[in-house]
Amino acid sequence: MRRFKWIEWNRQKVAAHALSPEEVEAAFDRVYDVQERADGSFKMDAEVPSGRRLWVVWRYDREDDEIPDVFGDLAEPAIFVITAY
């Protein structure tokens, strides 16, 4: 299951393009293309349930000092949306 990290900053970024966090999250189920960028983030061509196509720029939100659980696995990192338009 995907986890997303939303803070006021990225909520405002998507709202500026008339999108809600829920719409952006739903777009991860309708992906057409994903490209990794030089800085380690991703640019994704996707679609929201209403049919609107959009670009989502995001990265994994993983801390370098995370400690594995008792079985040696790290939890699935959260997705931090940088912007969507």
C-alpha positions as CSV (number, residue, x, y, z in Angstrom):
1,M,0.0,0.0,0.0
2,R,1.4,3.4,-1.0
3,R,2.0,6.0,1.7
4,F,2.1,9.7,0.9
5,K,3.7,12.5,2.9
6,W,1.7,15.7,2.7
7,I,2.8,18.9,4.3
8,E,1.3,22.4,3.8
9,W,4.0,23.2,1.2
10,N,3.1,20.4,-1.2
11,R,-0.6,20.8,-0.6
12,Q,-0.4,24.4,-1.7
13,K,1.7,23.4,-4.8
14,V,-1.0,21.0,-6.0
15,A,-3.9,23.3,-5.0
16,A,-2.3,26.1,-7.2
17,H,-3.0,23.8,-10.2
18,A,-6.6,23.1,-9.1
19,L,-5.8,19.6,-7.7
20,S,-6.4,17.9,-4.4
21,P,-4.0,15.5,-2.6
22,E,-6.7,12.8,-3.1
23,E,-6.7,13.3,-6.9
24,V,-2.9,13.2,-7.1
25,E,-2.8,10.0,-5.0
26,A,-5.4,8.5,-7.3
27,A,-3.3,9.3,-10.4
28,F,-0.7,6.8,-9.1
29,D,-3.2,4.1,-10.2
30,R,-3.4,5.5,-13.8
31,V,0.2,6.0,-14.9
32,Y,1.2,6.3,-18.5
33,D,5.0,7.0,-18.1
34,V,7.5,7.5,-15.4
35,Q,10.9,9.1,-15.9
36,E,13.7,9.3,-13.3
37,R,15.3,12.7,-13.2
38,A,19.0,13.5,-12.6
39,D,18.2,14.6,-9.0
40,G,16.7,11.3,-8.1
41,S,13.1,12.5,-8.3
42,F,10.5,11.2,-10.8
43,K,8.3,12.8,-13.4
44,M,5.2,10.9,-14.0
45,D,2.5,11.3,-16.8
46,A,-0.7,10.1,-15.2
47,E,-4.5,10.6,-15.2
48,V,-6.9,11.5,-12.3
49,P,-10.3,9.7,-12.1
50,S,-12.1,12.6,-13.9
51,G,-9.9,11.9,-16.9
52,R,-7.6,15.0,-16.6
53,R,-4.0,14.2,-17.6
54,L,-1.3,15.6,-15.5
55,W,2.4,15.6,-14.7
56,V,3.4,14.6,-11.1
57,V,6.9,15.3,-9.9
58,W,7.7,13.2,-6.8
59,R,10.4,11.4,-4.8
60,Y,10.6,8.8,-2.2
61,D,10.8,10.3,1.3
62,R,13.4,8.1,2.9
63,E,15.7,9.2,5.7
64,D,19.3,8.0,5.4
65,D,19.4,6.9,9.1
66,E,16.3,4.7,9.1
67,I,16.6,1.6,11.1
68,P,15.3,-1.7,9.7
69,D,12.6,-3.6,11.7
70,V,13.4,-6.8,13.6
71,F,13.3,-8.8,10.3
72,G,15.9,-6.5,8.7
73,D,13.5,-4.8,6.3
74,L,12.9,-1.1,5.9
75,A,9.3,0.1,5.7
76,E,8.1,1.1,2.3
77,P,9.1,4.7,1.9
78,A,6.5,7.4,1.7
79,I,5.9,9.2,-1.6
80,F,6.6,13.0,-1.3
81,V,4.8,14.9,-4.1
82,I,6.8,17.9,-5.1
83,T,4.2,19.3,-7.5
84,A,1.5,18.2,-9.9
85,Y,0.2,20.2,-12.9
